[in-house]
């Protein structure tokens, strides 16, 4: 595994191997001393051309937990503001000896382009609306913990599917692991097709007997004006306790964040016993430790 850009070409066995490594990393994080020397001598750069909280911090923690040196790049305080290109920014970091680039961009395809510009490993931390593979990996890991397995499980993803790289990567990955993925949202927020998932504008159909439910926010920053009215969305697609009753009893509730409480879901559900939102955040560090280990140490082998 030289890079992690998406799951095209991955086998189920390769994904399961990576998730097994994440289990080992989770054990490391539960020790009194949460650090191992696995990446000592390596330099990891978090290069975020787009804002982030959970993904960026968890990657930086993951690298530091394995003793890597970490360089943190922020677009707002960089030479991008003076007109420097993404390519020249990355070439500058390459000249400084960076071994792995955790790359987020507002445009699809930038991480793929980056693999042609730099010699180091590239990990896609979200590119436009196209892919967010490490979010899907941590979601899969969290679901496996909760459900014991994904084969034949019905996973409902509800919200702004059209603009969601999380929905795309989860549909790709969860179906590879044997799950039946249903995506529901207003017709204006559904793509024409989504590989690995069934699409429906009927929320009840997606939630019916679901083994787990993932809720997504409305991505207003990517939307054209008039695609959806907030009041209509809340009235027909907000995940409420009553609507969640169509899912299986105690079906876990996930949300990749950031969350808009009382918009895409009733706020109290995020704090309920069935919510795995904070567990997703915790698992994100272990999963990203596993990814960095595989692209750096695995590649060295």
Phi, psi and omega per residue, in radians:
X1 nan 1.697 -3.105
X2 -1.399 -0.724 3.124
X3 -2.342 2.901 2.939
X4 -2.217 1.780 -3.100
X5 -1.901 -0.683 3.087
X6 -2.915 -2.845 -3.103
X7 -1.939 0.254 3.071
X8 -1.140 2.216 -3.137
X9 1.537 -0.118 3.117
X10 -1.354 2.593 3.011
X11 -1.793 2.820 3.094
X12 -1.061 -0.675 3.135
X13 -1.090 -0.670 3.125
X14 -1.165 -0.693 3.098
X15 -1.135 -0.789 -3.127
X16 -1.113 -0.607 3.089
X17 -1.113 -0.752 3.113
X18 -1.121 -0.730 3.133
X19 -1.192 -0.530 3.025
X20 -1.126 -0.689 3.073
X21 -1.107 -0.659 3.107
X22 -1.074 -0.607 3.084
X23 -1.082 -0.711 3.104
X24 -1.115 -0.748 3.137
X25 -1.154 -0.604 3.093
X26 -1.084 -0.675 3.085
X27 -1.108 -0.668 3.087
X28 -1.040 -0.751 -3.087
X29 -1.225 -0.257 3.126
X30 -1.641 -0.025 3.103
X31 -1.388 2.787 3.050
X32 -1.042 -0.708 3.057
X33 -1.827 1.878 -2.980
X34 -1.596 0.994 -3.071
X35 -2.678 2.453 3.062
X36 -2.346 2.764 -3.081
X37 -1.564 0.365 -2.977
X38 -0.998 -0.597 -3.092
X39 -1.998 0.396 3.109
X40 -1.050 2.303 -3.112
X41 1.658 -0.239 3.097
X42 -1.621 2.635 3.059
X43 -2.055 2.199 -3.127
X44 -1.993 2.266 3.105
X45 -1.932 2.203 2.992
X46 -1.620 1.911 -3.040
X47 -1.953 1.702 -3.038
X48 -1.947 1.844 3.060
X49 -1.475 0.030 -3.130
X50 -2.456 2.557 -3.077
X51 -1.087 2.667 3.111
X52 -2.841 2.609 2.996
X53 -2.011 -1.198 -3.035
X54 -1.092 -0.863 -3.037
X55 -1.117 -0.817 -3.086
X56 -1.133 -0.876 -3.091
X57 -1.125 -0.689 -3.118
X58 -1.184 -0.635 3.065
X59 -1.145 -0.717 3.134
X60 -1.156 -0.718 3.058
X61 -1.099 -0.756 -3.136
X62 -1.012 -0.808 -3.134
X63 -1.131 -0.752 -3.124
X64 -1.202 -0.604 3.101
X65 -1.092 -0.394 3.109
X66 -1.853 0.304 2.984
X67 1.254 0.351 3.054
X68 -1.373 2.720 2.939
X69 -1.429 2.451 -3.047
X70 -2.131 2.257 3.031
X71 -1.933 2.216 -3.087
X72 -1.912 2.094 -3.103
X73 -1.925 2.278 3.091
X74 -2.132 2.198 -3.079
X75 -1.046 -0.676 -3.029
X76 -1.119 -0.432 -3.110
X77 -2.009 0.407 -3.078
X78 -1.950 3.122 3.107
X79 -1.266 -0.068 2.981
X80 -1.008 -0.559 3.135
X81 -1.193 -0.266 3.116
X82 -1.774 0.093 3.090
X83 1.797 0.076 3.124
X84 -1.168 2.522 -3.119
X85 -1.467 2.858 3.036
X86 -1.016 -0.754 -3.099
X87 -1.049 -0.848 -3.103
X88 -1.200 -0.557 3.043
X89 -1.059 -0.833 -3.117
X90 -1.192 -0.640 3.103
X91 -1.143 -0.572 3.067
X92 -1.121 -0.797 3.111
X93 -1.140 -0.644 3.114
X94 -1.070 -0.716 -3.136
X95 -1.143 -0.368 3.122
X96 -1.553 0.000 3.030
X97 1.585 0.522 3.098
X98 -1.283 2.409 -3.110
X99 -1.711 -0.508 -3.127
X100 -2.512 2.437 -3.113
X101 -2.024 2.083 3.024
X102 -1.670 1.895 -2.864
X103 -2.046 2.166 3.012
X104 -2.119 2.359 -3.121
X105 -2.484 2.674 3.124
X106 -1.406 -0.165 -3.136
X107 -1.938 2.372 3.103
X108 -1.132 2.463 3.035
X109 1.653 -0.183 -3.109
X110 -1.062 -0.772 3.101
X111 -1.043 -0.655 3.090
X112 -1.098 -0.758 3.094
X113 -1.080 -0.682 -3.088
X114 -1.050 -0.546 3.137
X115 -1.138 -0.336 3.096
X116 -1.539 -0.299 -3.063
X117 -1.685 -0.559 -3.034
X118 -2.144 2.759 3.126
X119 -1.548 -0.406 -3.102
X120 -1.235 2.979 3.093
X121 -1.253 2.483 3.120
X122 -2.049 2.227 3.065
X123 -2.041 2.171 -3.131
X124 -1.343 1.992 3.096
X125 -1.767 0.376 3.121
X126 2.087 2.043 3.107
X127 -2.224 1.888 -3.123
X128 0.955 -2.336 3.094
X129 -1.771 0.246 -2.960
X130 -1.507 -0.923 -3.021
X131 -2.722 2.632 3.043
X132 -2.589 1.270 -2.954
X133 -1.112 -0.635 -3.110
X134 -1.262 -0.476 3.025
X135 -1.144 -0.750 3.107
X136 -1.105 -0.671 3.121
X137 -1.118 -0.757 -3.136
X138 -1.251 -0.539 3.048
X139 -1.148 -0.760 3.113
X140 -1.097 -0.751 3.123
X141 -1.052 -0.773 -3.133
X142 -1.146 -0.714 3.107
X143 -1.155 -0.669 3.103
X144 -1.110 -0.698 3.061
X145 -1.037 -0.763 -3.031
X146 -1.353 -0.660 -3.003
X147 -1.818 -0.265 3.140
X148 1.477 -0.291 3.135
X149 3.114 2.848 -3.109
X150 -2.017 -0.155 -3.114
X151 -1.039 2.066 3.095
X152 1.359 0.025 -3.131
X153 -1.398 2.467 3.095
X154 -1.635 2.066 -3.142
X155 -1.981 2.088 3.125
X156 -1.711 2.268 3.063
X157 -2.033 2.159 -2.967
X158 -2.175 2.303 3.043
X159 2.444 -2.517 -3.115
X160 -1.432 1.473 -3.086
X161 -1.287 -0.628 -3.041
X162 -1.002 -0.737 -3.035
X163 -1.740 0.094 -2.961
X164 -1.689 1.974 2.987
X165 -1.227 -0.469 3.088
X166 -1.135 -0.766 3.113
X167 -1.073 -0.757 -3.121
X168 -1.103 -0.811 -3.121
X169 -1.216 -0.634 3.106
X170 -1.190 -0.706 3.105
X171 -1.068 -0.712 -3.136
X172 -1.153 -0.816 -3.030
X173 -1.387 -0.828 -3.064
X174 -1.128 -0.642 3.090
X175 -1.175 -0.615 3.078
X176 -1.080 -0.551 -3.139
X177 -1.554 0.143 3.019
X178 1.721 0.032 -3.119
X179 -1.422 2.775 3.024
X180 -1.804 1.902 -3.013
X181 -1.732 2.210 3.069
X182 -2.037 2.314 3.104
X183 -2.064 2.216 -3.091
X184 -2.215 2.512 3.084
X185 -3.131 3.065 3.081
X186 -1.027 2.582 3.133
X187 -0.915 -0.600 -3.136
X188 -1.253 -0.243 -3.120
X189 -2.017 0.376 3.044
X190 -1.973 2.341 3.027
X191 -1.249 2.931 3.106
X192 -1.175 -0.559 3.108
X193 -2.693 2.712 3.097
X194 -2.534 1.833 -3.098
X195 -0.937 2.244 3.113
X196 1.643 -0.066 -3.059
X197 -2.378 2.691 2.946
X198 -1.685 2.354 -3.118
X199 -1.852 2.434 3.099
X200 -2.641 2.464 3.016
X201 -1.476 -0.027 -3.093
X202 -1.707 1.841 -3.100
X203 -1.045 -0.736 -3.116
X204 -1.051 -0.648 -3.133
X205 -1.126 -0.711 -3.139
X206 -1.229 -0.653 -3.073
X207 -1.397 -0.389 -3.059
X208 -0.978 2.027 3.092
X209 1.031 0.469 3.104
X210 -1.214 2.463 3.097
X211 -1.431 -0.396 3.094
X212 -2.770 2.689 -3.106
X213 -2.263 2.235 3.056
X214 -1.979 2.289 -3.093
X215 -1.932 2.390 3.138
X216 -2.040 2.628 3.115
X217 -1.446 2.850 3.000
X218 -1.378 2.097 -3.074
X219 -1.565 1.368 -3.056
X220 -1.064 -0.523 -3.108
X221 -1.198 -0.303 3.129
X222 -1.869 -0.089 -3.014
X223 -1.517 2.592 2.893
X224 -1.405 2.576 -3.128
X225 -1.036 2.401 3.045
X226 1.550 0.002 -3.135
X227 -1.114 -0.619 -3.127
X228 -2.668 2.517 3.035
X229 -1.682 2.265 -3.033
X230 -1.000 -0.765 -3.113
X231 -1.106 -0.694 3.113
X232 -1.162 -0.697 -3.136
X233 -1.087 -0.843 -3.124
X234 -1.055 -0.710 -3.093
X235 -1.155 -0.602 -2.989
X236 -1.969 -0.338 -3.029
X237 -2.255 -0.085 3.074
X238 -1.094 2.338 3.088
X239 -1.396 1.925 -3.138
X240 -1.903 2.946 3.107
X241 -1.061 -0.696 -3.136
X242 -1.119 -0.797 3.137
X243 -1.183 -0.616 3.117
X244 -1.138 -0.317 3.105
X245 -1.118 -0.296 3.083
X246 -1.294 -0.423 3.094
X247 -1.295 2.996 3.114
X248 -1.119 2.622 3.135
X249 -0.956 2.330 3.097
X250 1.163 0.291 3.063
X251 -0.984 2.235 -3.101
X252 -1.183 2.681 -3.110
X253 -2.024 2.238 -3.130
X254 -2.130 2.732 3.059
X255 -2.702 2.184 -3.090
X256 -1.314 -0.260 -3.101
X257 1.318 2.813 -0.119
X258 -1.199 2.630 -3.029
X259 -1.811 2.408 2.990
X260 -1.883 1.674 -3.085
X261 -1.067 2.478 3.127
X262 1.134 0.336 2.958
X263 -2.000 -1.296 3.132
X264 -1.386 -0.356 3.038
X265 -2.667 2.747 3.061
X266 -1.097 2.281 -3.020
X267 -0.991 -0.661 -3.074
X268 -1.178 -0.400 3.124
X269 -1.160 -0.518 3.126
X270 -1.146 -0.402 -3.132
X271 -1.839 0.099 -3.079
X272 -1.403 2.871 -3.138
X273 -1.044 -0.451 -3.116
X274 -1.443 -0.133 -3.126
X275 -1.344 2.267 3.087
X276 -1.932 0.372 -3.043
X277 -1.069 -0.840 -3.139
X278 -1.234 -0.539 3.080
X279 -1.145 -0.650 3.065
X280 -1.020 -0.772 -3.140
X281 -1.097 -0.787 3.126
X282 -1.066 -0.788 -3.116
X283 -1.194 -0.399 3.135
X284 -1.041 -0.634 3.137
X285 -1.176 -0.813 -3.133
X286 -1.105 -0.745 -3.133
X287 -1.135 -0.723 -3.128
X288 -1.274 -0.489 2.961
X289 -1.065 -0.769 -3.136
X290 -1.108 -0.724 3.134
X291 -1.093 -0.838 3.141
X292 -1.089 -0.685 3.104
X293 -1.059 -0.775 -3.081
X294 -1.211 -0.698 -3.085
X295 -1.362 -0.377 -3.112
X296 -1.808 -1.091 -3.109
X297 -1.220 -0.757 3.115
X298 -1.041 -0.673 -3.133
X299 -1.208 -0.640 3.138
X300 -1.108 -0.572 -3.128
X301 -1.258 nan nan
